[in-house]
Every structure is written in structure tokens, then in C-alpha cells.
Amino acid sequence: MTDIFNDILFLFQRFGWTDVLDIILVTSIFLILLILLRDTEVLVLLRGVFFIIVLLALVTSLVDLPAFSWLINSVMPALIFAIPVIFAPEIRRALEKVGRAGNVTLFTRRRDIDEDELRKTLDAVIEACGRLSERHHGALIVIQRMQTLRDYAQTGVPMNAVVTPELLLQIFYPNTPLHDGAVIIVDNQVVSASSVMPLSASGVLNRSPERTMGLRHRAALGISEVSDAIAVVVSEETGSISIAHNGKMIRRLNMERLKNTLHAFFQPIESGRGQNLFSQLLSIFQKEKSGQNKDDGGEL
């Protein structure tokens, strides 16, 4: 017991501020990795890899197995080269998130549209979504913010038309040539229709008890994971309206909440009120929850 106490005391005596910094950096790296991989299927794979490594370490340390130990020691270095191949999509998404988080005002695009035109565009999208929801016509509308969506727009049919409710209703009318895929809006123009969006690889939708969310919702989450765009989805089965942003989805929005949310996402960058976007949305939803708590949109 005395030897253990002396060893602990010796460690504390050698413990300096660089050791504290070292521990904080390592802990931060693991925390960031867990946050980036949260809600993805990679966590299941990581648990399996971690379990196998612990099991092999226990077997090779407790039992003298020279041939088996040699085999494990020879194979383990090869896994270091296999990790980038196995986790390539997740590493790409993590780097994209880091790149978006590192954006500063100096390097971001400025919108070539004034606030009145932007408000008219958002109101046109809101009106169209309301009418599409009443008719149970499925729709996926992606609105560009700071990051360009040029590559995704090139997968669809060029439009370059001013955003109006009638245009969006016509595009998403069932069984028309352009009703499948997404509409991409840049500034006050529909730049493309029937565009192909990346599907989300996260397990967010898989955990939902409802089965009314299909490819449109996966595509909305997918484009929100790889860009800072706002994706508005109208469900064909239920007519419910959802918004996807940053890999999360706000569901079952009524018209008032849809309007408040979209306008909050597109507040001017120069706004000096000192209140960030998420606090604005949180205050909006808290006010509405106090008045109507039955229809909880929530975040998946």
C-alpha cells in the first residue's frame, strides 16, 4: 500500500502544466471525433473494432501463445492503412464540417440580392410549400446560403427563372418531367430543377418511429450535411413540412413556424444584435411551445 502511495505521489510531483495541456488536447480530439461521428453507423463499427482489440489484447497478455501473438502483431500495422479506406466517407464529412466551421466573413460569399428581394423569395417558397402541403404533393427545395451549390445544380435541368409560388407548384406537380429531384434556389432565382442530391448516410431517419420519410428526406439531410444550404421538404404521404440544416431536421412545421425559421436562417450577416441563429430559433420555438405544446416539431 505504501509503495502505491509513493508511486502516486511521485507522479503528482512530476505533473506540470504541459501534462495538463497534453491531457486536454487528447481528450478534445476524442470528444471532437465522437461528436462528428454521432448519429452515424460508424459508431457501431467502432464499437466492434474496439471490442476485438480489447479481446485480442487480453488473450495475448494472459495466455502464452507465441504463434498467435506473432500473427496479431503482424496484422495490426496493416489496419492503420485500412482505416482511411473503411472510414473514407465519414472522414470526408468530418473534414467538410471542419471546413464549414472554419469559415470567416472574409472568405464567405456575399449575397447578390437585397433584403426586400430575399424576403419576397422566401415568402414565395413559404406560400408554395403551404399549397403543396394541402395537396399532398411531395417537394424538395434547396436554398443556397454561403456555400455554392453549382456542382449539384449541374445535375439537374437549368431554369434560371424568378422564384414564384406558381413556378414551384408546376415543377412539383405529380408525374411531370421535373417533379423528381430537388429545386435549387440561388438568390431570387430557381437555377435548376430535378437536381440530384447526396443521400444522408447517418442513422437519424432510421431511428424515427415513423415510416413516412423516404428519399426526399434523406436527400434533404444529405445536402445539409455537405453544405450550409437550407432544405425544405414537403412529404407526399402526410403533407407535413420539414427543414433540414447541418445534418438535423426540424419536422412538422406549420406555416408560422416555417416562416419564422426560414427568415431566421437568412438574417443579414451584418446584424449586430449579438444574438446567434440558434438562439433566435430557440426563442421562436419556446414562444410557440408555450402557446401550443401539442404539435411538437422537435429535432430528429
C-alpha positions as a Markdown table, in Angstrom:
| # | Residue | x | y | z |
|---|---|---|---|---|
| 1 | Met | 0.0 | 0.0 | 0.0 |
| 2 | Thr | 2.9 | 2.3 | 0.8 |
| 3 | Asp | 4.5 | 1.6 | -2.5 |
| 4 | Ile | 1.4 | 2.5 | -4.4 |
| 5 | Phe | 1.0 | 5.8 | -2.4 |
| 6 | Asn | 4.6 | 6.7 | -3.1 |
| 7 | Asp | 4.2 | 6.0 | -6.8 |
| 8 | Ile | 1.1 | 8.2 | -7.0 |
| 9 | Leu | 2.9 | 10.9 | -5.1 |
| 10 | Phe | 5.9 | 10.6 | -7.5 |
| 11 | Leu | 3.6 | 11.1 | -10.4 |
| 12 | Phe | 2.0 | 14.2 | -9.0 |
| 13 | Gln | 5.4 | 15.7 | -8.2 |
| 14 | Arg | 6.4 | 15.3 | -11.9 |
| 15 | Phe | 3.0 | 16.6 | -13.1 |
| 16 | Gly | 3.3 | 20.0 | -14.8 |
| 17 | Trp | 1.2 | 22.4 | -16.9 |
| 18 | Thr | 2.4 | 20.8 | -20.1 |
| 19 | Asp | 1.0 | 17.4 | -18.9 |
| 20 | Val | -2.4 | 19.1 | -18.3 |
| 21 | Leu | -2.3 | 20.6 | -21.8 |
| 22 | Asp | -1.4 | 17.2 | -23.2 |
| 23 | Ile | -4.3 | 15.6 | -21.5 |
| 24 | Ile | -6.7 | 18.3 | -22.6 |
| 25 | Leu | -5.6 | 18.1 | -26.2 |
| 26 | Val | -6.0 | 14.3 | -26.3 |
| 27 | Thr | -9.4 | 14.5 | -24.6 |
| 28 | Ser | -10.5 | 17.2 | -27.0 |
| 29 | Ile | -9.6 | 15.1 | -30.0 |
| 30 | Phe | -11.6 | 12.1 | -28.8 |
| 31 | Leu | -14.5 | 14.4 | -27.9 |
| 32 | Ile | -14.5 | 16.0 | -31.4 |
| 33 | Leu | -14.4 | 12.6 | -33.1 |
| 34 | Leu | -17.3 | 11.4 | -31.0 |
| 35 | Ile | -19.3 | 14.5 | -31.9 |
| 36 | Leu | -18.5 | 14.2 | -35.6 |
| 37 | Leu | -19.5 | 10.5 | -35.7 |
| 38 | Arg | -22.6 | 11.0 | -33.6 |
| 39 | Asp | -25.8 | 9.7 | -35.2 |
| 40 | Thr | -23.8 | 7.7 | -37.8 |
| 41 | Glu | -23.5 | 4.0 | -38.4 |
| 42 | Val | -19.7 | 4.3 | -37.9 |
| 43 | Leu | -20.2 | 4.2 | -34.1 |
| 44 | Val | -21.4 | 0.6 | -34.4 |
| 45 | Leu | -18.4 | -0.3 | -36.4 |
| 46 | Leu | -16.1 | 1.4 | -33.9 |
| 47 | Arg | -17.6 | -0.5 | -31.0 |
| 48 | Gly | -16.9 | -3.8 | -32.9 |
| 49 | Val | -13.3 | -2.8 | -33.6 |
| 50 | Phe | -12.7 | -1.7 | -30.0 |
| 51 | Phe | -14.2 | -4.9 | -28.7 |
| 52 | Ile | -12.0 | -7.0 | -30.9 |
| 53 | Ile | -8.8 | -5.1 | -30.0 |
| 54 | Val | -9.5 | -5.4 | -26.2 |
| 55 | Leu | -10.3 | -9.1 | -26.6 |
| 56 | Leu | -7.1 | -9.8 | -28.5 |
| 57 | Ala | -5.0 | -7.8 | -26.1 |
| 58 | Leu | -6.4 | -9.8 | -23.1 |
| 59 | Val | -5.9 | -13.1 | -24.9 |
| 60 | Thr | -2.3 | -12.3 | -25.9 |
| 61 | Ser | -1.4 | -10.9 | -22.4 |
| 62 | Leu | -3.0 | -13.6 | -20.2 |
| 63 | Val | -2.1 | -16.7 | -22.3 |
| 64 | Asp | 1.3 | -17.5 | -23.7 |
| 65 | Leu | 0.5 | -18.0 | -27.4 |
| 66 | Pro | 3.7 | -17.2 | -29.4 |
| 67 | Ala | 2.4 | -18.0 | -32.9 |
| 68 | Phe | -1.0 | -16.2 | -32.3 |
| 69 | Ser | 0.8 | -13.2 | -30.8 |
| 70 | Trp | 3.1 | -13.0 | -33.8 |
| 71 | Leu | 0.2 | -13.1 | -36.2 |
| 72 | Ile | -1.7 | -10.4 | -34.4 |
| 73 | Asn | 1.5 | -8.2 | -34.1 |
| 74 | Ser | 2.0 | -8.6 | -37.9 |
| 75 | Val | -1.6 | -7.9 | -38.9 |
| 76 | Met | -2.2 | -4.9 | -36.6 |
| 77 | Pro | 0.0 | -2.4 | -38.5 |
| 78 | Ala | -1.9 | -3.2 | -41.7 |
| 79 | Leu | -5.1 | -2.0 | -40.0 |
| 80 | Ile | -3.6 | 1.5 | -39.9 |
| 81 | Phe | -3.7 | 1.7 | -43.7 |
| 82 | Ala | -7.2 | 0.1 | -43.8 |
| 83 | Ile | -8.8 | 2.7 | -41.6 |
| 84 | Pro | -8.8 | 5.5 | -44.2 |
| 85 | Val | -10.3 | 3.1 | -46.7 |
| 86 | Ile | -13.0 | 1.9 | -44.3 |
| 87 | Phe | -13.9 | 5.3 | -43.0 |
| 88 | Ala | -13.4 | 7.3 | -46.2 |
| 89 | Pro | -17.0 | 8.8 | -46.4 |
| 90 | Glu | -17.0 | 9.7 | -42.7 |
| 91 | Ile | -13.5 | 11.3 | -42.9 |
| 92 | Arg | -14.7 | 13.3 | -45.9 |
| 93 | Arg | -17.8 | 14.5 | -44.0 |
| 94 | Ala | -15.8 | 15.3 | -40.9 |
| 95 | Leu | -13.3 | 17.4 | -42.9 |
| 96 | Glu | -16.2 | 19.2 | -44.6 |
| 97 | Lys | -17.7 | 20.0 | -41.2 |
| 98 | Val | -14.4 | 21.4 | -40.0 |
| 99 | Gly | -14.0 | 23.4 | -43.2 |
| 100 | Arg | -17.5 | 24.9 | -42.7 |
| 101 | Ala | -16.8 | 25.7 | -39.1 |
| 102 | Gly | -13.7 | 27.5 | -40.1 |
| 103 | Asn | -15.4 | 29.9 | -42.4 |
| 104 | Val | -15.0 | 33.5 | -41.6 |
| 105 | Thr | -16.8 | 36.5 | -43.0 |
| 106 | Leu | -13.7 | 37.5 | -45.1 |
| 107 | Phe | -13.9 | 34.3 | -47.1 |
| 108 | Thr | -17.7 | 33.8 | -47.4 |
| 109 | Arg | -19.8 | 34.7 | -50.4 |
| 110 | Arg | -21.9 | 37.8 | -50.2 |
| 111 | Arg | -25.5 | 37.5 | -51.4 |
| 112 | Asp | -26.1 | 39.4 | -54.6 |
| 113 | Ile | -29.7 | 40.3 | -53.5 |
| 114 | Asp | -31.1 | 42.9 | -51.3 |
| 115 | Glu | -33.3 | 42.2 | -48.3 |
| 116 | Asp | -36.6 | 43.0 | -50.0 |
| 117 | Glu | -35.9 | 40.6 | -52.8 |
| 118 | Leu | -34.8 | 37.9 | -50.4 |
| 119 | Arg | -37.9 | 38.4 | -48.3 |
| 120 | Lys | -40.1 | 38.0 | -51.5 |
| 121 | Thr | -38.2 | 34.9 | -52.4 |
| 122 | Leu | -38.7 | 33.3 | -49.0 |
| 123 | Asp | -42.3 | 34.3 | -49.0 |
| 124 | Ala | -42.8 | 32.6 | -52.4 |
| 125 | Val | -41.2 | 29.4 | -51.1 |
| 126 | Ile | -43.4 | 29.5 | -48.0 |
| 127 | Glu | -46.6 | 30.1 | -49.9 |
| 128 | Ala | -45.7 | 27.3 | -52.4 |
| 129 | Cys | -44.9 | 24.9 | -49.5 |
| 130 | Gly | -48.2 | 25.6 | -47.9 |
| 131 | Arg | -50.2 | 24.9 | -51.1 |
| 132 | Leu | -48.1 | 21.8 | -51.8 |
| 133 | Ser | -48.7 | 20.5 | -48.3 |
| 134 | Glu | -52.5 | 21.0 | -48.7 |
| 135 | Arg | -52.4 | 19.0 | -51.9 |
| 136 | His | -50.0 | 16.3 | -50.6 |
| 137 | His | -47.6 | 17.0 | -53.4 |
| 138 | Gly | -44.0 | 16.0 | -52.5 |
| 139 | Ala | -41.3 | 18.6 | -52.9 |
| 140 | Leu | -37.7 | 19.2 | -52.1 |
| 141 | Ile | -36.5 | 22.8 | -52.2 |
| 142 | Val | -32.8 | 23.6 | -51.5 |
| 143 | Ile | -31.9 | 27.2 | -50.8 |
| 144 | Gln | -28.2 | 28.2 | -51.2 |
| 145 | Arg | -26.6 | 30.3 | -48.5 |
| 146 | Met | -22.9 | 31.0 | -48.4 |
| 147 | Gln | -21.5 | 27.8 | -50.0 |
| 148 | Thr | -22.1 | 27.3 | -53.7 |
| 149 | Leu | -24.3 | 24.5 | -55.0 |
| 150 | Arg | -23.0 | 24.8 | -58.6 |
| 151 | Asp | -22.0 | 21.1 | -58.8 |
| 152 | Tyr | -25.4 | 19.9 | -57.7 |
| 153 | Ala | -27.2 | 22.3 | -59.9 |
| 154 | Gln | -25.4 | 20.9 | -62.9 |
| 155 | Thr | -27.0 | 17.5 | -62.3 |
| 156 | Gly | -30.5 | 19.0 | -63.0 |
| 157 | Val | -32.3 | 20.9 | -65.7 |
| 158 | Pro | -31.3 | 24.6 | -65.9 |
| 159 | Met | -34.1 | 27.0 | -65.2 |
| 160 | Asn | -32.8 | 30.5 | -64.3 |
| 161 | Ala | -36.3 | 31.7 | -63.5 |
| 162 | Val | -37.6 | 34.1 | -60.9 |
| 163 | Val | -38.9 | 32.2 | -57.8 |
| 164 | Thr | -42.7 | 32.3 | -57.7 |
| 165 | Pro | -45.2 | 30.0 | -56.0 |
| 166 | Glu | -46.8 | 29.1 | -59.3 |
| 167 | Leu | -43.5 | 28.0 | -60.8 |
| 168 | Leu | -42.7 | 25.8 | -57.8 |
| 169 | Leu | -46.3 | 24.3 | -57.9 |
| 170 | Gln | -45.8 | 23.5 | -61.6 |
| 171 | Ile | -42.4 | 21.9 | -61.1 |
| 172 | Phe | -43.6 | 19.6 | -58.3 |
| 173 | Tyr | -46.9 | 18.7 | -59.9 |
| 174 | Pro | -47.1 | 14.8 | -59.8 |
| 175 | Asn | -45.9 | 12.9 | -62.9 |
| 176 | Thr | -44.4 | 15.9 | -64.6 |
| 177 | Pro | -40.8 | 15.6 | -66.0 |
| 178 | Leu | -39.3 | 17.8 | -63.3 |
| 179 | His | -41.2 | 16.7 | -60.2 |
| 180 | Asp | -38.5 | 14.2 | -59.1 |
| 181 | Gly | -35.3 | 15.6 | -57.6 |
| 182 | Ala | -34.7 | 18.9 | -56.0 |
| 183 | Val | -35.1 | 22.6 | -56.9 |
| 184 | Ile | -32.1 | 24.7 | -56.2 |
| 185 | Ile | -32.7 | 28.4 | -55.4 |
| 186 | Val | -29.8 | 30.9 | -55.5 |
| 187 | Asp | -30.6 | 34.5 | -54.5 |
| 188 | Asn | -34.0 | 35.1 | -56.1 |
| 189 | Gln | -33.8 | 32.5 | -59.0 |
| 190 | Val | -34.6 | 28.9 | -59.5 |
| 191 | Val | -31.3 | 27.9 | -61.1 |
| 192 | Ser | -32.2 | 24.2 | -61.6 |
| 193 | Ala | -34.9 | 21.6 | -61.1 |
| 194 | Ser | -34.8 | 17.8 | -60.9 |
| 195 | Ser | -31.3 | 18.1 | -59.4 |
| 196 | Val | -29.7 | 15.1 | -57.7 |
| 197 | Met | -28.8 | 15.5 | -54.0 |
| 198 | Pro | -26.5 | 13.2 | -52.0 |
| 199 | Leu | -28.3 | 10.8 | -49.7 |
| 200 | Ser | -27.6 | 11.0 | -46.0 |
| 201 | Ala | -25.6 | 8.1 | -44.5 |
| 202 | Ser | -26.4 | 9.0 | -40.9 |
| 203 | Gly | -28.8 | 6.9 | -38.8 |
| 204 | Val | -31.1 | 9.9 | -37.9 |
| 205 | Leu | -34.0 | 8.8 | -40.1 |
| 206 | Asn | -33.6 | 5.1 | -39.2 |
| 207 | Arg | -34.3 | 5.8 | -35.6 |
| 208 | Ser | -37.6 | 7.6 | -36.3 |
| 209 | Pro | -40.7 | 5.5 | -35.4 |
| 210 | Glu | -42.5 | 6.9 | -38.5 |
| 211 | Arg | -42.1 | 5.4 | -41.9 |
| 212 | Thr | -43.3 | 8.5 | -43.9 |
| 213 | Met | -39.8 | 9.8 | -44.6 |
| 214 | Gly | -38.3 | 8.5 | -47.8 |
| 215 | Leu | -35.7 | 9.6 | -50.3 |
| 216 | Arg | -36.6 | 13.2 | -50.2 |
| 217 | His | -35.9 | 13.5 | -46.5 |
| 218 | Arg | -32.7 | 11.5 | -46.9 |
| 219 | Ala | -31.6 | 13.8 | -49.7 |
| 220 | Ala | -32.5 | 16.9 | -47.6 |
| 221 | Leu | -30.4 | 15.7 | -44.8 |
| 222 | Gly | -27.6 | 14.7 | -47.2 |
| 223 | Ile | -27.3 | 18.1 | -48.8 |
| 224 | Ser | -27.4 | 19.7 | -45.3 |
| 225 | Glu | -24.5 | 17.5 | -44.2 |
| 226 | Val | -22.2 | 18.5 | -47.1 |
| 227 | Ser | -23.2 | 22.2 | -47.3 |
| 228 | Asp | -24.7 | 25.1 | -45.3 |
| 229 | Ala | -27.8 | 25.1 | -47.5 |
| 230 | Ile | -31.4 | 25.0 | -46.2 |
| 231 | Ala | -33.5 | 22.2 | -47.5 |
| 232 | Val | -37.3 | 22.4 | -47.2 |
| 233 | Val | -39.2 | 19.1 | -47.6 |
| 234 | Val | -42.9 | 18.5 | -48.2 |
| 235 | Ser | -44.0 | 14.9 | -47.5 |
| 236 | Glu | -46.1 | 13.4 | -50.2 |
| 237 | Glu | -47.7 | 10.9 | -47.8 |
| 238 | Thr | -48.7 | 13.2 | -44.9 |
| 239 | Gly | -48.2 | 16.7 | -46.4 |
| 240 | Ser | -46.0 | 17.7 | -43.4 |
| 241 | Ile | -43.3 | 20.3 | -43.9 |
| 242 | Ser | -39.7 | 19.8 | -42.6 |
| 243 | Ile | -36.5 | 21.8 | -42.7 |
| 244 | Ala | -33.0 | 20.2 | -42.8 |
| 245 | His | -29.9 | 22.1 | -41.8 |
| 246 | Asn | -26.4 | 21.0 | -40.7 |
| 247 | Gly | -27.4 | 17.3 | -40.6 |
| 248 | Lys | -30.5 | 17.8 | -38.4 |
| 249 | Met | -34.2 | 18.1 | -39.3 |
| 250 | Ile | -36.9 | 20.2 | -37.8 |
| 251 | Arg | -40.2 | 18.4 | -38.5 |
| 252 | Arg | -43.9 | 19.1 | -38.6 |
| 253 | Leu | -43.7 | 22.8 | -39.2 |
| 254 | Asn | -46.9 | 24.9 | -39.5 |
| 255 | Met | -46.9 | 27.9 | -41.8 |
| 256 | Glu | -45.9 | 30.4 | -39.0 |
| 257 | Arg | -43.0 | 28.3 | -37.8 |
| 258 | Leu | -41.9 | 27.7 | -41.4 |
| 259 | Lys | -41.8 | 31.4 | -42.0 |
| 260 | Asn | -40.0 | 32.3 | -38.7 |
| 261 | Thr | -37.4 | 29.6 | -39.3 |
| 262 | Leu | -36.6 | 30.5 | -42.9 |
| 263 | His | -36.3 | 34.2 | -42.1 |
| 264 | Ala | -34.1 | 33.4 | -39.1 |
| 265 | Phe | -31.7 | 31.3 | -41.2 |
| 266 | Phe | -31.4 | 34.2 | -43.7 |
| 267 | Gln | -30.8 | 37.1 | -41.3 |
| 268 | Pro | -28.3 | 39.6 | -42.6 |
| 269 | Ile | -24.7 | 38.7 | -41.8 |
| 270 | Glu | -24.0 | 42.3 | -40.7 |
| 271 | Ser | -26.7 | 42.0 | -38.0 |
| 272 | Gly | -25.2 | 43.4 | -34.8 |
| 273 | Arg | -27.8 | 42.4 | -32.3 |
| 274 | Gly | -25.3 | 39.9 | -30.9 |
| 275 | Gln | -27.8 | 37.0 | -31.0 |
| 276 | Asn | -26.8 | 34.0 | -33.0 |
| 277 | Leu | -29.0 | 32.0 | -35.3 |
| 278 | Phe | -29.7 | 29.1 | -33.0 |
| 279 | Ser | -30.6 | 31.3 | -30.1 |
| 280 | Gln | -33.1 | 33.1 | -32.3 |
| 281 | Leu | -34.7 | 29.8 | -33.4 |
| 282 | Leu | -34.7 | 28.5 | -29.8 |
| 283 | Ser | -36.5 | 31.7 | -28.6 |
| 284 | Ile | -39.0 | 31.4 | -31.5 |
| 285 | Phe | -39.8 | 27.7 | -30.7 |
| 286 | Gln | -40.0 | 28.4 | -27.0 |
| 287 | Lys | -42.6 | 31.1 | -27.5 |
| 288 | Glu | -44.7 | 28.9 | -29.8 |
| 289 | Lys | -44.4 | 25.9 | -27.4 |
| 290 | Ser | -45.9 | 27.9 | -24.6 |
| 291 | Gly | -48.9 | 28.7 | -26.8 |
| 292 | Gln | -49.3 | 25.3 | -28.5 |
| 293 | Asn | -47.4 | 22.3 | -27.0 |
| 294 | Lys | -49.4 | 19.6 | -28.6 |
| 295 | Asp | -47.8 | 19.7 | -32.1 |
| 296 | Asp | -44.1 | 19.2 | -31.2 |
| 297 | Gly | -41.9 | 19.6 | -34.3 |
| 298 | Gly | -38.6 | 18.8 | -32.5 |
| 299 | Glu | -35.3 | 17.8 | -33.9 |
| 300 | Leu | -34.6 | 14.3 | -35.0 |
